[in-house]
Amino acid sequence: MLVEMFTTRIRYTSMSLPYHIGNGWFGGLLPATAVAIVAQTGNMYNGLWYPIVFASITFVVGMLFVKETKDVDIYRHD
């Protein structure tokens, strides 16, 4: 879905860069952040709220701002 938002000329770069930065920062810091939340609150289930909240935010933003490209000519700008 996200790939079709960009023209075919820049499609790889426009998806690869945010994907790798997002996975590096969010995925790489997830264990440390979850452990820090658990250490701060003392409840081992509070560390689960961090990924749940970010996944929910991502879902809502995706539903609101990602447009449907079913009948759009993806080669129109090439």
Jmol script that loads the backbone (N, CA, C; Angstrom):
load data "model"
ATOM      1  N   MET A   1       0.811  -1.183   0.000  1.00  0.00           N
ATOM      2  CA  MET A   1       0.000   0.000   0.000  1.00  0.00           C
ATOM      3  C   MET A   1       0.863   1.259   0.000  1.00  0.00           C
ATOM      4  N   LEU A   2       1.849   1.307   0.856  1.00  0.00           N
ATOM      5  CA  LEU A   2       2.677   2.502   0.939  1.00  0.00           C
ATOM      6  C   LEU A   2       3.557   2.685  -0.286  1.00  0.00           C
ATOM      7  N   VAL A   3       3.966   1.602  -0.895  1.00  0.00           N
ATOM      8  CA  VAL A   3       4.837   1.681  -2.065  1.00  0.00           C
ATOM      9  C   VAL A   3       4.147   2.427  -3.201  1.00  0.00           C
ATOM     10  N   GLU A   4       2.877   2.229  -3.371  1.00  0.00           N
ATOM     11  CA  GLU A   4       2.150   2.835  -4.476  1.00  0.00           C
ATOM     12  C   GLU A   4       1.909   4.330  -4.293  1.00  0.00           C
ATOM     13  N   MET A   5       2.280   4.885  -3.154  1.00  0.00           N
ATOM     14  CA  MET A   5       2.131   6.327  -2.937  1.00  0.00           C
ATOM     15  C   MET A   5       3.200   7.119  -3.691  1.00  0.00           C
ATOM     16  N   PHE A   6       4.250   6.468  -4.121  1.00  0.00           N
ATOM     17  CA  PHE A   6       5.374   7.148  -4.752  1.00  0.00           C
ATOM     18  C   PHE A   6       5.502   6.725  -6.210  1.00  0.00           C
ATOM     19  N   THR A   7       6.111   7.595  -7.004  1.00  0.00           N
ATOM     20  CA  THR A   7       6.326   7.247  -8.403  1.00  0.00           C
ATOM     21  C   THR A   7       7.345   6.115  -8.489  1.00  0.00           C
ATOM     22  N   THR A   8       7.334   5.416  -9.602  1.00  0.00           N
ATOM     23  CA  THR A   8       8.213   4.256  -9.734  1.00  0.00           C
ATOM     24  C   THR A   8       9.686   4.643  -9.760  1.00  0.00           C
ATOM     25  N   ARG A   9       9.995   5.862 -10.139  1.00  0.00           N
ATOM     26  CA  ARG A   9      11.384   6.311 -10.210  1.00  0.00           C
ATOM     27  C   ARG A   9      12.022   6.420  -8.827  1.00  0.00           C
ATOM     28  N   ILE A  10      11.256   6.838  -7.814  1.00  0.00           N
ATOM     29  CA  ILE A  10      11.816   7.024  -6.467  1.00  0.00           C
ATOM     30  C   ILE A  10      11.225   6.060  -5.448  1.00  0.00           C
ATOM     31  N   ARG A  11      10.524   5.075  -5.909  1.00  0.00           N
ATOM     32  CA  ARG A  11       9.783   4.186  -5.015  1.00  0.00           C
ATOM     33  C   ARG A  11      10.681   3.444  -4.025  1.00  0.00           C
ATOM     34  N   TYR A  12      11.791   2.907  -4.467  1.00  0.00           N
ATOM     35  CA  TYR A  12      12.646   2.123  -3.588  1.00  0.00           C
ATOM     36  C   TYR A  12      13.232   2.989  -2.477  1.00  0.00           C
ATOM     37  N   THR A  13      13.772   4.134  -2.829  1.00  0.00           N
ATOM     38  CA  THR A  13      14.375   5.019  -1.834  1.00  0.00           C
ATOM     39  C   THR A  13      13.333   5.593  -0.884  1.00  0.00           C
ATOM     40  N   SER A  14      12.188   5.966  -1.419  1.00  0.00           N
ATOM     41  CA  SER A  14      11.161   6.588  -0.579  1.00  0.00           C
ATOM     42  C   SER A  14      10.575   5.621   0.438  1.00  0.00           C
ATOM     43  N   MET A  15      10.657   4.339   0.205  1.00  0.00           N
ATOM     44  CA  MET A  15      10.165   3.365   1.183  1.00  0.00           C
ATOM     45  C   MET A  15      11.299   2.764   2.006  1.00  0.00           C
ATOM     46  N   SER A  16      12.462   2.613   1.433  1.00  0.00           N
ATOM     47  CA  SER A  16      13.567   1.959   2.123  1.00  0.00           C
ATOM     48  C   SER A  16      14.114   2.808   3.265  1.00  0.00           C
ATOM     49  N   LEU A  17      14.311   4.071   3.023  1.00  0.00           N
ATOM     50  CA  LEU A  17      14.895   4.940   4.036  1.00  0.00           C
ATOM     51  C   LEU A  17      14.024   5.041   5.293  1.00  0.00           C
ATOM     52  N   PRO A  18      12.739   5.393   5.189  1.00  0.00           N
ATOM     53  CA  PRO A  18      11.924   5.448   6.415  1.00  0.00           C
ATOM     54  C   PRO A  18      11.748   4.079   7.079  1.00  0.00           C
ATOM     55  N   TYR A  19      11.687   3.030   6.271  1.00  0.00           N
ATOM     56  CA  TYR A  19      11.520   1.685   6.822  1.00  0.00           C
ATOM     57  C   TYR A  19      12.714   1.302   7.699  1.00  0.00           C
ATOM     58  N   HIS A  20      13.904   1.494   7.182  1.00  0.00           N
ATOM     59  CA  HIS A  20      15.090   1.099   7.934  1.00  0.00           C
ATOM     60  C   HIS A  20      15.353   2.014   9.132  1.00  0.00           C
ATOM     61  N   ILE A  21      15.105   3.288   8.995  1.00  0.00           N
ATOM     62  CA  ILE A  21      15.261   4.191  10.136  1.00  0.00           C
ATOM     63  C   ILE A  21      14.218   3.870  11.209  1.00  0.00           C
ATOM     64  N   GLY A  22      12.983   3.660  10.787  1.00  0.00           N
ATOM     65  CA  GLY A  22      11.924   3.348  11.746  1.00  0.00           C
ATOM     66  C   GLY A  22      12.162   2.034  12.465  1.00  0.00           C
ATOM     67  N   ASN A  23      12.548   1.012  11.733  1.00  0.00           N
ATOM     68  CA  ASN A  23      12.824  -0.274  12.371  1.00  0.00           C
ATOM     69  C   ASN A  23      14.061  -0.212  13.257  1.00  0.00           C
ATOM     70  N   GLY A  24      15.051   0.556  12.838  1.00  0.00           N
ATOM     71  CA  GLY A  24      16.261   0.686  13.646  1.00  0.00           C
ATOM     72  C   GLY A  24      15.996   1.387  14.960  1.00  0.00           C
ATOM     73  N   TRP A  25      15.305   2.505  14.894  1.00  0.00           N
ATOM     74  CA  TRP A  25      15.035   3.254  16.124  1.00  0.00           C
ATOM     75  C   TRP A  25      13.969   2.581  16.987  1.00  0.00           C
ATOM     76  N   PHE A  26      12.830   2.282  16.384  1.00  0.00           N
ATOM     77  CA  PHE A  26      11.745   1.708  17.177  1.00  0.00           C
ATOM     78  C   PHE A  26      12.066   0.286  17.615  1.00  0.00           C
ATOM     79  N   GLY A  27      12.485  -0.551  16.688  1.00  0.00           N
ATOM     80  CA  GLY A  27      12.779  -1.940  17.016  1.00  0.00           C
ATOM     81  C   GLY A  27      14.032  -2.099  17.858  1.00  0.00           C
ATOM     82  N   GLY A  28      15.026  -1.264  17.585  1.00  0.00           N
ATOM     83  CA  GLY A  28      16.272  -1.361  18.340  1.00  0.00           C
ATOM     84  C   GLY A  28      16.155  -0.867  19.772  1.00  0.00           C
ATOM     85  N   LEU A  29      15.364   0.162  19.969  1.00  0.00           N
ATOM     86  CA  LEU A  29      15.213   0.725  21.312  1.00  0.00           C
ATOM     87  C   LEU A  29      14.020   0.153  22.085  1.00  0.00           C
ATOM     88  N   LEU A  30      13.225  -0.688  21.441  1.00  0.00           N
ATOM     89  CA  LEU A  30      12.057  -1.249  22.103  1.00  0.00           C
ATOM     90  C   LEU A  30      12.392  -2.029  23.374  1.00  0.00           C
ATOM     91  N   PRO A  31      13.337  -2.950  23.355  1.00  0.00           N
ATOM     92  CA  PRO A  31      13.636  -3.680  24.594  1.00  0.00           C
ATOM     93  C   PRO A  31      14.134  -2.773  25.717  1.00  0.00           C
ATOM     94  N   ALA A  32      15.007  -1.833  25.387  1.00  0.00           N
ATOM     95  CA  ALA A  32      15.535  -0.931  26.418  1.00  0.00           C
ATOM     96  C   ALA A  32      14.437  -0.032  26.978  1.00  0.00           C
ATOM     97  N   THR A  33      13.579   0.461  26.120  1.00  0.00           N
ATOM     98  CA  THR A  33      12.487   1.322  26.572  1.00  0.00           C
ATOM     99  C   THR A  33      11.491   0.546  27.413  1.00  0.00           C
ATOM    100  N   ALA A  34      11.156  -0.659  27.002  1.00  0.00           N
ATOM    101  CA  ALA A  34      10.213  -1.477  27.773  1.00  0.00           C
ATOM    102  C   ALA A  34      10.791  -1.831  29.141  1.00  0.00           C
ATOM    103  N   VAL A  35      12.065  -2.168  29.192  1.00  0.00           N
ATOM    104  CA  VAL A  35      12.698  -2.479  30.479  1.00  0.00           C
ATOM    105  C   VAL A  35      12.741  -1.243  31.362  1.00  0.00           C
ATOM    106  N   ALA A  36      13.001  -0.089  30.788  1.00  0.00           N
ATOM    107  CA  ALA A  36      13.021   1.154  31.572  1.00  0.00           C
ATOM    108  C   ALA A  36      11.641   1.465  32.136  1.00  0.00           C
ATOM    109  N   ILE A  37      10.596   1.244  31.355  1.00  0.00           N
ATOM    110  CA  ILE A  37       9.227   1.468  31.840  1.00  0.00           C
ATOM    111  C   ILE A  37       8.900   0.507  32.970  1.00  0.00           C
ATOM    112  N   VAL A  38       9.275  -0.752  32.804  1.00  0.00           N
ATOM    113  CA  VAL A  38       9.029  -1.747  33.858  1.00  0.00           C
ATOM    114  C   VAL A  38       9.808  -1.403  35.114  1.00  0.00           C
ATOM    115  N   ALA A  39      11.051  -0.975  34.964  1.00  0.00           N
ATOM    116  CA  ALA A  39      11.866  -0.616  36.126  1.00  0.00           C
ATOM    117  C   ALA A  39      11.300   0.602  36.835  1.00  0.00           C
ATOM    118  N   GLN A  40      10.763   1.547  36.078  1.00  0.00           N
ATOM    119  CA  GLN A  40      10.213   2.763  36.673  1.00  0.00           C
ATOM    120  C   GLN A  40       8.906   2.494  37.409  1.00  0.00           C
ATOM    121  N   THR A  41       8.041   1.679  36.825  1.00  0.00           N
ATOM    122  CA  THR A  41       6.716   1.463  37.408  1.00  0.00           C
ATOM    123  C   THR A  41       6.650   0.254  38.333  1.00  0.00           C
ATOM    124  N   GLY A  42       7.491  -0.730  38.096  1.00  0.00           N
ATOM    125  CA  GLY A  42       7.456  -1.930  38.917  1.00  0.00           C
ATOM    126  C   GLY A  42       6.459  -2.975  38.441  1.00  0.00           C
ATOM    127  N   ASN A  43       5.668  -2.655  37.449  1.00  0.00           N
ATOM    128  CA  ASN A  43       4.689  -3.594  36.917  1.00  0.00           C
ATOM    129  C   ASN A  43       5.217  -4.119  35.577  1.00  0.00           C
ATOM    130  N   MET A  44       5.364  -5.441  35.458  1.00  0.00           N
ATOM    131  CA  MET A  44       5.973  -5.993  34.248  1.00  0.00           C
ATOM    132  C   MET A  44       5.079  -5.858  33.022  1.00  0.00           C
ATOM    133  N   TYR A  45       3.817  -5.601  33.161  1.00  0.00           N
ATOM    134  CA  TYR A  45       2.925  -5.454  32.021  1.00  0.00           C
ATOM    135  C   TYR A  45       2.899  -4.030  31.469  1.00  0.00           C
ATOM    136  N   ASN A  46       3.411  -3.057  32.199  1.00  0.00           N
ATOM    137  CA  ASN A  46       3.431  -1.684  31.698  1.00  0.00           C
ATOM    138  C   ASN A  46       4.388  -1.518  30.527  1.00  0.00           C
ATOM    139  N   GLY A  47       5.390  -2.351  30.413  1.00  0.00           N
ATOM    140  CA  GLY A  47       6.297  -2.297  29.278  1.00  0.00           C
ATOM    141  C   GLY A  47       5.632  -2.679  27.967  1.00  0.00           C
ATOM    142  N   LEU A  48       4.502  -3.362  28.029  1.00  0.00           N
ATOM    143  CA  LEU A  48       3.767  -3.741  26.820  1.00  0.00           C
ATOM    144  C   LEU A  48       2.994  -2.578  26.221  1.00  0.00           C
ATOM    145  N   TRP A  49       2.711  -1.574  27.014  1.00  0.00           N
ATOM    146  CA  TRP A  49       1.930  -0.450  26.507  1.00  0.00           C
ATOM    147  C   TRP A  49       2.690   0.365  25.473  1.00  0.00           C
ATOM    148  N   TYR A  50       4.007   0.414  25.564  1.00  0.00           N
ATOM    149  CA  TYR A  50       4.816   1.166  24.603  1.00  0.00           C
ATOM    150  C   TYR A  50       4.611   0.667  23.171  1.00  0.00           C
ATOM    151  N   PRO A  51       4.804  -0.615  22.872  1.00  0.00           N
ATOM    152  CA  PRO A  51       4.557  -1.055  21.486  1.00  0.00           C
ATOM    153  C   PRO A  51       3.087  -1.021  21.098  1.00  0.00           C
ATOM    154  N   ILE A  52       2.184  -1.241  22.047  1.00  0.00           N
ATOM    155  CA  ILE A  52       0.756  -1.203  21.726  1.00  0.00           C
ATOM    156  C   ILE A  52       0.329   0.203  21.320  1.00  0.00           C
ATOM    157  N   VAL A  53       0.798   1.207  22.042  1.00  0.00           N
ATOM    158  CA  VAL A  53       0.450   2.592  21.729  1.00  0.00           C
ATOM    159  C   VAL A  53       1.018   3.000  20.377  1.00  0.00           C
ATOM    160  N   PHE A  54       2.272   2.667  20.105  1.00  0.00           N
ATOM    161  CA  PHE A  54       2.859   3.035  18.822  1.00  0.00           C
ATOM    162  C   PHE A  54       2.212   2.292  17.666  1.00  0.00           C
ATOM    163  N   ALA A  55       1.853   1.045  17.853  1.00  0.00           N
ATOM    164  CA  ALA A  55       1.148   0.309  16.803  1.00  0.00           C
ATOM    165  C   ALA A  55      -0.230   0.916  16.550  1.00  0.00           C
ATOM    166  N   SER A  56      -0.910   1.343  17.594  1.00  0.00           N
ATOM    167  CA  SER A  56      -2.223   1.977  17.448  1.00  0.00           C
ATOM    168  C   SER A  56      -2.114   3.311  16.723  1.00  0.00           C
ATOM    169  N   ILE A  57      -1.112   4.108  17.083  1.00  0.00           N
ATOM    170  CA  ILE A  57      -0.904   5.396  16.411  1.00  0.00           C
ATOM    171  C   ILE A  57      -0.609   5.173  14.930  1.00  0.00           C
ATOM    172  N   THR A  58       0.225   4.188  14.627  1.00  0.00           N
ATOM    173  CA  THR A  58       0.557   3.880  13.241  1.00  0.00           C
ATOM    174  C   THR A  58      -0.685   3.450  12.467  1.00  0.00           C
ATOM    175  N   PHE A  59      -1.529   2.655  13.072  1.00  0.00           N
ATOM    176  CA  PHE A  59      -2.751   2.213  12.420  1.00  0.00           C
ATOM    177  C   PHE A  59      -3.681   3.387  12.125  1.00  0.00           C
ATOM    178  N   VAL A  60      -3.880   4.258  13.099  1.00  0.00           N
ATOM    179  CA  VAL A  60      -4.781   5.401  12.919  1.00  0.00           C
ATOM    180  C   VAL A  60      -4.245   6.348  11.847  1.00  0.00           C
ATOM    181  N   VAL A  61      -2.967   6.664  11.896  1.00  0.00           N
ATOM    182  CA  VAL A  61      -2.380   7.549  10.889  1.00  0.00           C
ATOM    183  C   VAL A  61      -2.473   6.911   9.506  1.00  0.00           C
ATOM    184  N   GLY A  62      -2.214   5.621   9.409  1.00  0.00           N
ATOM    185  CA  GLY A  62      -2.333   4.928   8.133  1.00  0.00           C
ATOM    186  C   GLY A  62      -3.748   4.951   7.582  1.00  0.00           C
ATOM    187  N   MET A  63      -4.723   4.753   8.429  1.00  0.00           N
ATOM    188  CA  MET A  63      -6.114   4.766   7.979  1.00  0.00           C
ATOM    189  C   MET A  63      -6.560   6.161   7.554  1.00  0.00           C
ATOM    190  N   LEU A  64      -6.030   7.192   8.204  1.00  0.00           N
ATOM    191  CA  LEU A  64      -6.449   8.556   7.891  1.00  0.00           C
ATOM    192  C   LEU A  64      -5.730   9.139   6.676  1.00  0.00           C
ATOM    193  N   PHE A  65      -4.452   8.850   6.505  1.00  0.00           N
ATOM    194  CA  PHE A  65      -3.658   9.570   5.519  1.00  0.00           C
ATOM    195  C   PHE A  65      -3.195   8.753   4.317  1.00  0.00           C
ATOM    196  N   VAL A  66      -3.273   7.435   4.360  1.00  0.00           N
ATOM    197  CA  VAL A  66      -2.858   6.629   3.217  1.00  0.00           C
ATOM    198  C   VAL A  66      -4.060   6.476   2.291  1.00  0.00           C
ATOM    199  N   LYS A  67      -3.884   6.940   1.054  1.00  0.00           N
ATOM    200  CA  LYS A  67      -4.987   6.928   0.106  1.00  0.00           C
ATOM    201  C   LYS A  67      -5.071   5.599  -0.639  1.00  0.00           C
ATOM    202  N   GLU A  68      -6.254   5.251  -1.046  1.00  0.00           N
ATOM    203  CA  GLU A  68      -6.486   4.057  -1.844  1.00  0.00           C
ATOM    204  C   GLU A  68      -5.959   4.288  -3.263  1.00  0.00           C
ATOM    205  N   THR A  69      -5.226   3.338  -3.795  1.00  0.00           N
ATOM    206  CA  THR A  69      -4.648   3.487  -5.130  1.00  0.00           C
ATOM    207  C   THR A  69      -5.159   2.420  -6.098  1.00  0.00           C
ATOM    208  N   LYS A  70      -6.343   1.921  -5.862  1.00  0.00           N
ATOM    209  CA  LYS A  70      -6.881   0.833  -6.682  1.00  0.00           C
ATOM    210  C   LYS A  70      -7.036   1.219  -8.150  1.00  0.00           C
ATOM    211  N   ASP A  71      -7.632   2.355  -8.463  1.00  0.00           N
ATOM    212  CA  ASP A  71      -7.885   2.752  -9.833  1.00  0.00           C
ATOM    213  C   ASP A  71      -6.957   3.871 -10.310  1.00  0.00           C
ATOM    214  N   VAL A  72      -5.822   4.039  -9.662  1.00  0.00           N
ATOM    215  CA  VAL A  72      -4.882   5.099 -10.018  1.00  0.00           C
ATOM    216  C   VAL A  72      -3.765   4.510 -10.878  1.00  0.00           C
ATOM    217  N   ASP A  73      -3.417   5.211 -11.939  1.00  0.00           N
ATOM    218  CA  ASP A  73      -2.331   4.780 -12.801  1.00  0.00           C
ATOM    219  C   ASP A  73      -1.012   5.119 -12.113  1.00  0.00           C
ATOM    220  N   ILE A  74      -0.302   4.102 -11.639  1.00  0.00           N
ATOM    221  CA  ILE A  74       0.916   4.346 -10.878  1.00  0.00           C
ATOM    222  C   ILE A  74       2.084   4.726 -11.769  1.00  0.00           C
ATOM    223  N   TYR A  75       1.943   4.632 -13.079  1.00  0.00           N
ATOM    224  CA  TYR A  75       3.012   4.986 -14.007  1.00  0.00           C
ATOM    225  C   TYR A  75       2.795   6.363 -14.647  1.00  0.00           C
ATOM    226  N   ARG A  76       1.858   7.145 -14.177  1.00  0.00           N
ATOM    227  CA  ARG A  76       1.488   8.403 -14.830  1.00  0.00           C
ATOM    228  C   ARG A  76       2.601   9.449 -14.782  1.00  0.00           C
ATOM    229  N   HIS A  77       3.494   9.408 -13.803  1.00  0.00           N
ATOM    230  CA  HIS A  77       4.544  10.425 -13.679  1.00  0.00           C
ATOM    231  C   HIS A  77       5.860   9.979 -14.287  1.00  0.00           C
ATOM    232  N   ASP A  78       5.920   8.786 -14.832  1.00  0.00           N
ATOM    233  CA  ASP A  78       7.190   8.278 -15.393  1.00  0.00           C
ATOM    234  C   ASP A  78       7.451   8.781 -16.791  1.00  0.00           C
TER     235      ASP A  78
END
end "model"
wireframe off; spacefill off
backbone 0.3
color backbone group
